Amino acid sequence: MPAEAKMADLRDTSEALGLPAEVSQSQSKGPKMGRIMDSVKKALYIMGSCLLVFAAARNSFHWQIHRLWGATGSFWQSCWDYMYTHWGKENDFWFCCIGTFVVTQGVFWLGNSFFMLLDVYGVPACLLKYKIQEDVKVEMPKLWKAVRQVVFNMLVVGVPFIFVASYLFQLRGGSSTIGGELPTFTWVMLEILIFSFVEEFCFYYSHRLLHHPRLYKHIHKLHHEWTAPISIVAVYTHPVEHVISSFLPPTLGPLIMASHLATAWLWFILAFLSTTISHCGYHLPLLPSPEAHDYHHLKFNQNFGVLGVLDRLHGTDIQFRASKQYQRHVMLLNTVPLNSQYPAEPKKNLNKLGTYNNI
């Protein structure tokens, strides 16, 4: 094998494994029971907080609808019955396919349009101060390459996947899960909790698998071209990865639970918003923290999961937990950027005398 090829393989292996790691193997293992308890606590805290906020927002909006329009009965059931009667009653399969496509595409491109305006044109300028990797600028040729791949994934890969998933969804739940009565709010919250666990499990292990050196250079390396991610990079992936890591983890939960289609759409909205924010590169006020996944793109060998539960269990967040980024890994509740609240340590440079100077 030529020397250049050997060096390329070595670089791919180093990237896939995240070498050199700044922590020892013994550190990464740690006390197993402590890691398990931390994982459970983290999962309950994150999901409990999210569900509480969502429940409060839903109840407030529902009350406003009744107050302003004097709606009677269930507002959400009326909306669903209207949509199903006009567009889905004749063919459940096409209602499921087209509706899922519109919902997922609409949420993804709406969110990404906002962040692309911010990255390309700096609009609104007041949000630029929240950029996580402040010194990294977006290169336009690289951005348009990502956009082309994303469009390919969404249409050429995504549409056939939606067809298959819609068929399985209809097979699994029947017409009652499409045109029937909506589930109770409590049941929807329980299902979203289960979906979150299923996604965390499937995404973590599929993601770890794609970091295996034999797979990384052929599949996952494309996604890691961006060490400072932007929102659209969420689905800037190899088509194989797009299926097994982008689509399957959030889809399996509703299939397993034979959920109502409305619940599945709600979950897909949350999942697409979550991955968009995780990759956006900005730690904005009142939004979930993207620090963990941003750190994964920076270091490669940390934070493989969505919630961080399995990362804590397997010790794949040790380096992250010792970093400044971990101190910033909270929801920002004021307007002061967390880079300012927790500034990075000064970089050190080796001088002629063999000692380090801060720079």
C-alpha positions as MATLAB code, in Angstrom:
seq = 'MPAEAKMADLRDTSEALGLPAEVSQSQSKGPKMGRIMDSVKKALYIMGSCLLVFAAARNSFHWQIHRLWGATGSFWQSCWDYMYTHWGKENDFWFCCIGTFVVTQGVFWLGNSFFMLLDVYGVPACLLKYKIQEDVKVEMPKLWKAVRQVVFNMLVVGVPFIFVASYLFQLRGGSSTIGGELPTFTWVMLEILIFSFVEEFCFYYSHRLLHHPRLYKHIHKLHHEWTAPISIVAVYTHPVEHVISSFLPPTLGPLIMASHLATAWLWFILAFLSTTISHCGYHLPLLPSPEAHDYHHLKFNQNFGVLGVLDRLHGTDIQFRASKQYQRHVMLLNTVPLNSQYPAEPKKNLNKLGTYNNI';
ca = [
       0.000    0.000    0.000;
       1.413    3.449   -0.897;
       2.537    5.637    2.005;
      -0.162    8.228    1.225;
      -2.909    5.594    1.450;
      -1.531    4.320    4.749;
      -1.500    7.857    6.140;
      -5.109    8.404    4.971;
      -6.225    5.175    6.665;
      -4.430    6.230    9.833;
      -6.157    9.614    9.801;
      -9.559    7.979    9.290;
      -8.938    5.576   12.156;
      -7.843    8.416   14.419;
     -10.944   10.440   13.554;
     -13.281    7.485   14.013;
     -11.884    6.717   17.436;
     -11.320   10.332   18.392;
      -7.635    9.821   19.073;
      -5.651   11.015   20.850;
      -8.053   10.932   23.784;
      -7.316   13.250   26.666;
      -8.437   10.771   29.271;
      -7.191    7.318   30.108;
      -9.150    4.123   29.516;
      -9.370    3.507   33.237;
     -10.890    6.959   33.723;
     -13.514    6.342   31.064;
     -14.729    3.190   32.795;
     -15.272    4.645   36.257;
     -17.586    3.134   38.915;
     -20.335    1.432   36.914;
     -23.118    1.794   39.483;
     -22.411    5.508   39.846;
     -22.638    5.950   36.093;
     -25.934    4.030   35.993;
     -27.476    6.213   38.699;
     -26.236    9.372   36.992;
     -27.741    8.154   33.709;
     -31.139    7.538   35.304;
     -31.126   10.894   37.081;
     -30.133   12.722   33.916;
     -32.858   11.027   31.868;
     -35.575   11.820   34.407;
     -34.466   15.434   34.811;
     -34.232   16.206   31.082;
     -37.450   14.517   30.024;
     -39.411   15.603   33.079;
     -38.475   19.235   32.481;
     -39.322   19.074   28.767;
     -42.683   17.406   29.352;
     -43.588   19.942   32.056;
     -42.859   22.889   29.738;
     -44.734   21.257   26.870;
     -47.764   20.508   29.058;
     -47.880   24.089   30.317;
     -47.676   25.491   26.766;
     -50.369   23.131   25.487;
     -52.798   23.940   28.280;
     -52.282   27.686   27.859;
     -52.830   27.567   24.076;
     -55.885   25.345   24.462;
     -57.394   27.805   26.952;
     -56.764   30.760   24.613;
     -58.495   28.960   21.737;
     -61.604   28.414   23.858;
     -61.565   31.997   25.075;
     -61.086   33.688   21.680;
     -63.242   31.528   19.460;
     -65.622   29.999   21.948;
     -64.754   26.527   20.700;
     -66.782   23.678   22.136;
     -65.621   20.138   22.660;
     -62.072   19.169   21.840;
     -60.300   21.706   19.645;
     -57.547   19.282   18.625;
     -60.004   16.493   17.776;
     -61.999   18.909   15.620;
     -58.863   19.974   13.740;
     -57.831   16.382   13.140;
     -61.312   15.326   12.003;
     -61.381   18.236    9.560;
     -58.010   17.307    8.018;
     -58.852   13.618    7.818;
     -62.310   14.213    6.329;
     -60.983   16.510    3.595;
     -57.687   14.820    2.715;
     -57.454   11.354    4.185;
     -60.815    9.624    4.388;
     -60.551    8.043    0.947;
     -57.018    6.681    1.377;
     -55.294    6.316    4.750;
     -51.990    5.317    3.154;
     -51.610    8.456    1.031;
     -52.775   10.659    3.906;
     -50.027    9.132    6.050;
     -47.355    9.429    3.317;
     -48.068   12.944    2.115;
     -48.826   14.301    5.568;
     -45.588   12.893    7.012;
     -43.589   14.331    4.116;
     -45.158   17.801    4.476;
     -44.774   17.875    8.268;
     -41.134   16.748    8.339;
     -40.013   18.834    5.349;
     -41.847   21.909    6.590;
     -40.328   21.783   10.070;
     -36.817   21.017    8.812;
     -36.628   23.721    6.140;
     -38.375   26.358    8.256;
     -35.885   25.913   11.083;
     -32.910   25.685    8.754;
     -33.918   28.773    6.767;
     -33.624   30.798    9.957;
     -30.175   29.458   10.824;
     -28.898   29.716    7.241;
     -29.844   33.400    7.190;
     -27.886   33.776   10.399;
     -24.827   31.886    9.095;
     -24.700   33.362    5.583;
     -25.984   36.924    6.001;
     -25.544   37.481    9.744;
     -29.252   38.285   10.155;
     -30.330   38.992   12.847;
     -26.924   40.353   13.899;
     -27.862   40.410   17.583;
     -27.680   36.586   17.667;
     -24.133   36.241   16.292;
     -22.704   36.659   19.782;
     -24.218   33.280   20.728;
     -22.068   31.304   18.258;
     -20.321   28.433   20.034;
     -17.142   28.154   17.924;
     -16.748   31.886   17.444;
     -13.698   31.911   15.153;
     -15.079   29.486   12.550;
     -16.724   30.997    9.465;
     -19.014   29.200    7.018;
     -17.393   28.495    3.644;
     -19.936   28.935    0.851;
     -18.709   26.095   -1.460;
     -18.818   23.746    1.510;
     -22.300   24.968    2.438;
     -23.758   24.417   -1.041;
     -22.215   20.957   -1.173;
     -24.043   20.199    2.088;
     -27.329   21.621    0.749;
     -27.156   19.417   -2.358;
     -26.548   16.293   -0.273;
     -29.367   17.211    2.116;
     -31.853   17.692   -0.745;
     -30.797   14.314   -2.164;
     -31.269   12.639    1.216;
     -34.652   14.231    1.833;
     -36.070   13.332   -1.583;
     -34.260   10.316   -3.041;
     -33.709    8.544    0.279;
     -36.434   10.061    2.443;
     -39.473    9.609    0.202;
     -39.063    5.813   -0.273;
     -38.426    5.483    3.471;
     -41.673    7.355    4.213;
     -43.556    5.004    1.852;
     -42.210    1.918    3.636;
     -42.731    3.392    7.098;
     -46.310    4.447    6.222;
     -47.126    0.931    5.035;
     -45.710   -0.577    8.245;
     -47.458    2.056   10.331;
     -50.821    1.267    8.740;
     -50.165   -2.464    9.057;
     -49.192   -2.112   12.709;
     -52.030    0.127   13.908;
     -54.818   -0.018   11.356;
     -57.194    2.768   10.392;
     -58.027    3.571   14.022;
     -54.547    5.052   14.478;
     -55.055    7.428   11.527;
     -58.664    8.590   11.432;
     -59.802    7.552   14.881;
     -60.122    9.405   18.151;
     -57.018   11.213   19.343;
     -55.285    9.761   22.414;
     -55.467   11.588   25.716;
     -52.836   14.176   26.522;
     -51.472   11.995   29.334;
     -51.022    9.044   26.965;
     -49.269   11.244   24.396;
     -46.799   12.388   27.057;
     -46.122    8.797   28.096;
     -45.545    7.777   24.486;
     -43.116   10.656   23.889;
     -41.198    9.540   26.966;
     -40.945    6.014   25.505;
     -40.017    7.375   22.056;
     -37.182    9.342   23.673;
     -35.732    6.204   25.272;
     -36.053    4.233   22.017;
     -34.353    7.006   20.042;
     -31.555    7.337   22.581;
     -30.888    3.575   22.482;
     -31.012    3.227   18.682;
     -29.146    6.427   17.855;
     -26.369    5.886   20.398;
     -25.458    2.379   19.265;
     -25.895    3.036   15.534;
     -23.742    6.146   15.931;
     -21.051    4.225   17.820;
     -21.137    1.583   15.080;
     -20.572    4.219   12.391;
     -17.452    5.340   14.256;
     -15.892    1.910   13.765;
     -12.799    2.506   11.593;
     -13.998    0.113    8.877;
     -17.281    2.009    8.496;
     -16.249    5.532    9.379;
     -14.136    6.337    6.315;
     -16.811    5.005    3.926;
     -19.957    6.393    5.593;
     -19.761    8.646    8.647;
     -16.725   10.720    7.631;
     -18.942   12.803    5.335;
     -20.952   14.067    8.321;
     -17.762   14.882   10.234;
     -16.383   17.144    7.524;
     -17.957   19.845    9.676;
     -16.002   20.132   12.940;
     -18.039   23.281   13.667;
     -21.541   22.137   12.625;
     -24.376   24.274   11.296;
     -28.041   23.337   11.390;
     -28.356   21.840    7.908;
     -25.523   19.405    8.699;
     -28.075   17.509   10.810;
     -28.900   15.442    7.712;
     -25.701   16.027    5.733;
     -24.943   12.324    5.770;
     -24.217    9.319    3.599;
     -27.537    7.768    2.438;
     -26.882    4.623    4.498;
     -26.367    6.711    7.616;
     -29.443    8.766    6.783;
     -31.569    5.613    7.017;
     -30.035    3.893   10.043;
     -29.245    6.950   12.192;
     -31.458    9.815   10.993;
     -34.721    8.020   10.155;
     -34.881    4.711   12.017;
     -34.304    5.876   15.637;
     -37.221    8.362   15.735;
     -39.493    6.126   13.615;
     -39.191    2.923   15.649;
     -40.902    4.326   18.744;
     -44.267    5.097   17.077;
     -44.106    1.762   15.205;
     -43.467   -0.214   18.383;
     -46.256    1.572   20.258;
     -48.702    1.501   17.284;
     -49.243    5.186   18.019;
     -51.845    7.465   16.530;
     -50.570    9.290   13.434;
     -51.079   12.663   15.128;
     -48.792   11.581   17.964;
     -46.196   10.389   15.460;
     -46.290   13.733   13.636;
     -45.897   15.614   16.909;
     -42.917   13.430   17.758;
     -41.322   13.927   14.334;
     -41.648   17.701   14.768;
     -39.865   17.505   18.128;
     -37.182   15.174   16.737;
     -36.428   17.403   13.717;
     -36.318   20.523   15.873;
     -34.021   18.750   18.324;
     -31.478   17.632   15.714;
     -31.585   21.070   14.041;
     -30.812   22.810   17.329;
     -28.140   20.232   18.230;
     -26.235   21.032   15.037;
     -27.000   24.761   14.730;
     -23.759   26.026   16.303;
     -25.522   28.697   18.382;
     -26.376   28.492   22.081;
     -29.464   30.703   22.021;
     -31.546   31.780   25.021;
     -34.466   29.540   26.011;
     -33.490   26.742   23.605;
     -31.998   23.356   24.549;
     -28.216   23.379   24.786;
     -26.357   22.242   21.629;
     -22.998   22.134   23.448;
     -22.820   18.337   23.738;
     -23.203   17.509   20.056;
     -21.122   20.500   19.001;
     -18.366   19.019   21.187;
     -18.825   15.661   19.465;
     -18.087   17.264   16.093;
     -15.066   19.000   17.592;
     -13.527   15.954   19.345;
     -15.123   12.926   17.562;
     -14.969   10.496   20.515;
     -17.423   12.099   22.945;
     -21.220   12.440   23.236;
     -22.607    9.851   20.822;
     -26.189    9.953   22.123;
     -29.116   12.357   22.076;
     -29.892   12.763   25.772;
     -26.484   11.873   27.167;
     -27.924    8.986   29.205;
     -25.976    6.199   27.465;
     -22.895    8.398   27.161;
     -22.846    8.615   30.939;
     -23.443    4.870   31.250;
     -20.580    3.950   28.891;
     -18.215    6.717   29.955;
     -18.175    8.391   26.533;
     -18.667   11.836   28.061;
     -15.740   11.898   30.517;
     -13.676   14.334   28.479;
     -16.730   16.507   27.829;
     -17.629   16.638   31.532;
     -14.143   17.964   32.300;
     -14.401   20.736   29.691;
     -15.578   24.350   29.658;
     -18.277   23.294   27.196;
     -19.858   21.128   29.885;
     -20.119   24.134   32.199;
     -22.017   25.887   29.381;
     -24.265   22.864   28.787;
     -27.391   24.407   30.346;
     -30.445   26.246   29.050;
     -29.520   29.918   28.751;
     -32.090   31.932   30.708;
     -30.652   35.413   30.132;
     -29.106   37.340   27.238;
     -25.444   37.031   28.243;
     -23.665   34.479   25.981;
     -22.347   31.460   27.873;
     -18.966   31.895   26.133;
     -18.702   35.109   28.139;
     -19.995   33.609   31.369;
     -17.576   30.658   31.104;
     -14.663   31.889   28.947;
     -12.222   29.385   27.461;
      -8.869   28.812   29.122;
      -6.033   30.847   27.534;
      -4.124   28.849   24.927;
      -0.539   27.978   25.805;
       2.512   28.141   23.571;
       5.879   26.490   24.196;
       8.637   29.139   24.231;
      12.368   28.770   23.599;
      13.074   28.067   27.259;
      10.782   25.035   27.259;
       8.081   26.653   29.359;
       4.528   27.582   28.398;
       3.267   31.100   27.808;
      -0.408   32.055   27.667;
      -1.497   33.461   24.305;
];
